[in-house]
Amino acid sequence: MQTKTIAVDGIPMRWLEDGAGDGLPVVMIHGIPTGPALWREVMPRVTGGRCLAWEMVGYGGSMDAGRDRDISVAAQAGYLLDWMDELAIGRAILCGHDLGGGVAQIAAVRRPEACAGLLLTNSICYDSWPIPSVKSMRAMGGALEHVPDGMLKPMLAMFYKRGHDDDEAARAALEAHWPHYHEHDGAAAFVRQMKALNVEDTKAVADRLPTLKVPARVVWGDDDQFQKLAYGERLARDLDAPLRHIPGGKHFTPEDHPDVLAEELNALIAEVHRADEP
């Protein structure tokens, strides 16, 4: 896997790409507080497509680009489509987790022809977010911006621990995602991300989801404390998609259950190919 960067309308955009893959592009989108590395164990297991894990503007190694820019979920959908245009990706399977699932929904509604298929896992949707703990931290406002790394890191560690059903995976998540906060503004970057969250972004496209009519799959950790299973069930109904339950699974499914995510992605890729056949 390689980390690549390109400037799109003056914005440096980064992504992680599995150099071994080819075929139909599969664009993976992370959430908060993660980056493209969220998909590091899923990408090598996907056999039928070219995997690109896009980094949202203002997240991961692109945190500096989030200063003085709109980094809302709705804005990220626009950045994603601009990036796809720059790479001449006219059509792709969109795969989103958490905020990234909201980005995928909005991008698919805005430009249905760009979405060959849709996979959502423990994704924000409808009015499911921001979650209470994020609302509480956001209410702290300026005070949280100045929290030193020595306090922010344990806060994020606890967040990962609550969202993983495997303690080792939670520790690995901290190692994968914390360095970006440490290197780029720390708590101030985290506060920027939280302040940009607006539930109206997904509510605005909710009634359009049943009109997408693309092959879709929903994968959900049944014990997620952040995005409740009922929302996954609603997405599955609106998208006319099968719902893959992960019993005992929590929020960060791509890190806890990469085999399940890859299995569903491979099945979706095959379904898209069948649908494309004359």
C-alpha positions as CSV (number, residue, x, y, z in Angstrom):
1,M,0.0,0.0,0.0
2,Q,1.2,3.5,-0.8
3,T,0.2,6.9,0.5
4,K,-0.4,9.3,-2.4
5,T,-1.1,13.1,-2.6
6,I,-2.5,15.4,-5.2
7,A,-3.6,19.0,-5.2
8,V,-7.3,19.5,-6.1
9,D,-8.3,23.1,-6.5
10,G,-5.4,24.1,-4.3
11,I,-6.3,21.6,-1.5
12,P,-3.7,18.8,-0.9
13,M,-5.6,15.6,-0.8
14,R,-4.2,12.3,0.4
15,W,-5.2,8.7,0.0
16,L,-3.9,5.2,0.7
17,E,-3.9,2.9,-2.3
18,D,-3.4,-0.8,-2.6
19,G,-1.0,-1.1,-5.5
20,A,-1.9,-4.7,-6.0
21,G,-5.5,-4.0,-6.9
22,D,-7.0,-3.2,-10.3
23,G,-10.5,-3.3,-11.8
24,L,-13.5,-1.3,-10.5
25,P,-12.4,1.4,-8.0
26,V,-13.5,0.9,-4.4
27,V,-13.3,4.2,-2.6
28,M,-13.2,3.8,1.2
29,I,-14.0,6.7,3.5
30,H,-13.2,6.9,7.2
31,G,-14.8,8.8,10.1
32,I,-13.8,10.5,13.3
33,P,-11.3,10.2,15.0
34,T,-9.6,8.1,12.3
35,G,-8.0,8.3,8.9
36,P,-7.4,6.1,5.8
37,A,-5.4,3.6,8.0
38,L,-8.9,2.6,9.4
39,W,-9.0,0.4,6.2
40,R,-5.5,-1.0,6.5
41,E,-6.6,-4.6,7.2
42,V,-9.5,-4.6,4.8
43,M,-7.8,-3.4,1.7
44,P,-5.4,-6.4,1.2
45,R,-8.4,-8.7,1.5
46,V,-10.4,-7.1,-1.3
47,T,-9.8,-9.2,-4.4
48,G,-12.1,-7.7,-7.1
49,G,-11.3,-4.0,-7.2
50,R,-8.8,-1.2,-7.0
51,C,-8.8,0.0,-3.4
52,L,-8.3,3.7,-2.6
53,A,-8.8,4.9,1.0
54,W,-9.5,8.6,0.8
55,E,-8.5,11.0,3.6
56,M,-11.1,13.6,4.5
57,V,-9.9,17.2,4.4
58,G,-8.9,18.3,7.9
59,Y,-8.3,14.7,9.1
60,G,-5.3,12.4,9.4
61,G,-2.2,13.8,7.6
62,S,-4.4,16.4,6.0
63,M,-5.3,18.1,9.3
64,D,-3.5,21.3,8.4
65,A,-5.7,21.7,5.3
66,G,-8.7,21.9,7.5
67,R,-7.7,25.2,9.0
68,D,-10.1,27.9,7.8
69,R,-12.0,25.5,5.5
70,D,-15.4,24.0,5.6
71,I,-14.8,20.4,6.8
72,S,-18.4,19.4,7.3
73,V,-19.7,16.1,6.1
74,A,-21.5,17.8,3.2
75,A,-18.4,19.7,2.2
76,Q,-16.4,16.5,2.3
77,A,-18.8,15.0,-0.2
78,G,-17.9,17.8,-2.6
79,Y,-14.2,17.4,-1.9
80,L,-14.5,13.6,-2.6
81,L,-16.2,14.1,-5.9
82,D,-13.6,16.7,-7.0
83,W,-10.9,14.3,-6.1
84,M,-12.5,11.5,-8.1
85,D,-12.7,13.9,-11.0
86,E,-9.0,14.7,-10.7
87,L,-8.2,11.0,-10.8
88,A,-10.6,10.4,-13.7
89,I,-12.6,8.0,-11.5
90,G,-16.0,8.4,-13.2
91,R,-17.6,5.5,-11.3
92,A,-16.7,3.7,-8.1
93,I,-18.1,1.6,-5.3
94,L,-18.3,3.9,-2.2
95,C,-17.6,2.3,1.1
96,G,-18.1,4.4,4.2
97,H,-17.7,4.1,8.0
98,D,-19.0,6.6,10.6
99,L,-18.7,10.1,9.1
100,G,-17.4,8.5,5.9
101,G,-20.7,6.7,5.5
102,G,-22.5,10.1,5.6
103,V,-20.0,11.4,3.0
104,A,-20.8,8.4,0.8
105,Q,-24.5,8.9,1.1
106,I,-24.4,12.6,0.2
107,A,-22.0,12.0,-2.8
108,A,-24.2,9.2,-4.1
109,V,-27.3,11.4,-3.9
110,R,-25.5,14.4,-5.5
111,R,-24.1,12.3,-8.4
112,P,-25.8,8.9,-8.7
113,E,-23.9,8.1,-11.9
114,A,-20.6,8.1,-9.9
115,C,-21.8,5.5,-7.4
116,A,-21.6,2.0,-8.8
117,G,-22.4,0.5,-5.5
118,L,-22.6,1.5,-1.8
119,L,-21.5,-0.2,1.4
120,L,-22.2,1.4,4.7
121,T,-20.9,0.1,8.0
122,N,-21.8,1.6,11.4
123,S,-22.4,4.8,9.5
124,I,-23.9,8.1,10.5
125,C,-27.3,8.7,8.9
126,Y,-30.6,10.5,9.4
127,D,-30.5,12.0,12.9
128,S,-28.1,9.4,14.4
129,W,-25.4,11.9,15.3
130,P,-23.4,13.7,16.7
131,I,-23.3,11.2,19.5
132,P,-23.7,12.4,23.2
133,S,-20.0,12.2,24.1
134,V,-19.1,14.3,21.1
135,K,-21.8,16.8,21.9
136,S,-20.4,17.1,25.5
137,M,-16.9,17.6,24.3
138,R,-18.0,20.1,21.7
139,A,-19.9,22.1,24.4
140,M,-16.6,22.5,26.2
141,G,-15.6,24.7,23.3
142,G,-12.4,26.7,23.7
143,A,-11.4,24.9,26.9
144,L,-10.9,21.7,25.0
145,E,-8.8,23.4,22.3
146,H,-6.0,23.9,24.8
147,V,-6.0,20.5,26.3
148,P,-2.4,19.2,26.2
149,D,-1.5,16.0,24.4
150,G,-1.0,14.3,27.7
151,M,-4.7,14.6,28.3
152,L,-6.0,14.3,24.8
153,K,-4.3,11.0,24.1
154,P,-6.0,9.2,27.0
155,M,-9.4,10.7,26.0
156,L,-9.0,9.3,22.5
157,A,-7.7,6.0,23.9
158,M,-10.9,5.7,25.9
159,F,-13.0,6.5,22.8
160,Y,-11.3,3.7,20.8
161,K,-11.7,1.3,23.7
162,R,-15.5,2.0,23.9
163,G,-15.8,1.5,20.1
164,H,-13.8,-1.7,19.7
165,D,-14.8,-5.2,20.8
166,D,-11.2,-6.2,20.8
167,D,-8.7,-4.5,23.2
168,E,-5.7,-5.2,21.1
169,A,-7.5,-3.6,18.1
170,A,-8.2,-0.6,20.2
171,R,-4.6,-0.2,21.1
172,A,-3.6,-0.6,17.5
173,A,-6.1,2.1,16.5
174,L,-4.5,4.5,18.9
175,E,-1.1,3.8,17.5
176,A,-2.4,4.2,13.9
177,H,-4.5,7.4,14.4
178,W,-3.0,9.3,17.4
179,P,0.2,10.4,15.7
180,H,-1.7,12.7,13.3
181,Y,-3.2,14.6,16.2
182,H,0.1,14.8,17.9
183,E,1.8,16.2,14.8
184,H,-1.0,18.5,13.7
185,D,-2.5,20.8,16.2
186,G,-3.6,18.1,18.7
187,A,-6.8,19.1,20.5
188,A,-7.3,22.1,18.3
189,A,-7.7,19.8,15.3
190,F,-10.1,17.6,17.1
191,V,-12.2,20.6,18.1
192,R,-12.3,21.8,14.5
193,Q,-13.6,18.4,13.4
194,M,-16.3,18.3,16.1
195,K,-17.4,21.9,15.4
196,A,-18.0,21.0,11.8
197,L,-20.5,18.3,12.6
198,N,-24.0,19.2,11.5
199,V,-26.8,16.6,11.5
200,E,-28.7,18.5,8.8
201,D,-26.1,17.2,6.3
202,T,-27.5,13.7,6.4
203,K,-31.1,14.7,7.2
204,A,-31.1,16.6,3.9
205,V,-30.5,13.5,1.8
206,A,-32.5,11.0,3.9
207,D,-35.6,11.0,1.6
208,R,-33.4,10.4,-1.5
209,L,-31.7,7.2,-0.3
210,P,-34.6,5.0,-1.5
211,T,-34.2,6.5,-5.0
212,L,-30.6,5.5,-5.5
213,K,-31.3,2.0,-6.9
214,V,-27.7,0.8,-6.8
215,P,-26.4,-2.4,-5.5
216,A,-25.8,-1.9,-1.7
217,R,-24.9,-3.6,1.5
218,V,-25.1,-2.7,5.1
219,V,-22.7,-4.2,7.7
220,W,-23.3,-3.4,11.4
221,G,-21.7,-4.2,14.7
222,D,-24.8,-5.1,16.7
223,D,-23.4,-3.8,20.0
224,D,-22.3,-0.4,18.8
225,Q,-22.9,2.3,21.5
226,F,-22.3,5.1,19.0
227,Q,-24.4,4.2,16.0
228,K,-27.3,2.0,17.1
229,L,-28.4,-1.0,15.2
230,A,-31.8,0.4,14.5
231,Y,-30.2,2.9,12.2
232,G,-28.5,0.2,10.3
233,E,-31.8,-1.6,9.9
234,R,-33.4,1.6,8.5
235,L,-30.6,2.1,6.0
236,A,-30.9,-1.5,4.8
237,R,-34.7,-0.9,4.2
238,D,-34.2,2.4,2.4
239,L,-31.4,1.0,0.2
240,D,-33.2,-2.3,-0.3
241,A,-29.9,-3.9,0.8
242,P,-29.0,-7.0,2.9
243,L,-27.9,-6.3,6.4
244,R,-24.9,-8.3,7.7
245,H,-25.0,-8.4,11.4
246,I,-21.8,-8.7,13.4
247,P,-22.9,-10.2,16.8
248,G,-21.0,-8.6,19.6
249,G,-19.4,-6.2,17.2
250,K,-19.0,-2.5,18.2
251,H,-18.3,0.6,16.2
252,F,-14.9,0.3,14.5
253,T,-15.8,-2.7,12.4
254,P,-13.1,-2.2,9.7
255,E,-10.4,-2.7,12.4
256,D,-12.2,-5.4,14.5
257,H,-13.7,-7.4,11.7
258,P,-11.7,-6.8,8.4
259,D,-12.6,-10.2,7.1
260,V,-16.3,-9.5,7.3
261,L,-15.9,-6.1,5.6
262,A,-13.8,-7.6,2.8
263,E,-16.2,-10.5,2.3
264,E,-19.1,-8.1,1.9
265,L,-17.1,-5.8,-0.4
266,N,-16.0,-8.7,-2.6
267,A,-19.7,-9.8,-2.8
268,L,-20.8,-6.3,-3.7
269,I,-18.1,-6.0,-6.4
270,A,-19.4,-9.2,-7.9
271,E,-22.9,-8.0,-7.7
272,V,-22.0,-4.7,-9.5
273,H,-20.3,-6.7,-12.3
274,R,-23.4,-8.9,-12.7
275,A,-25.6,-5.8,-12.9
276,D,-23.3,-4.2,-15.5
277,E,-23.5,-7.3,-17.8
278,P,-25.6,-6.7,-20.9
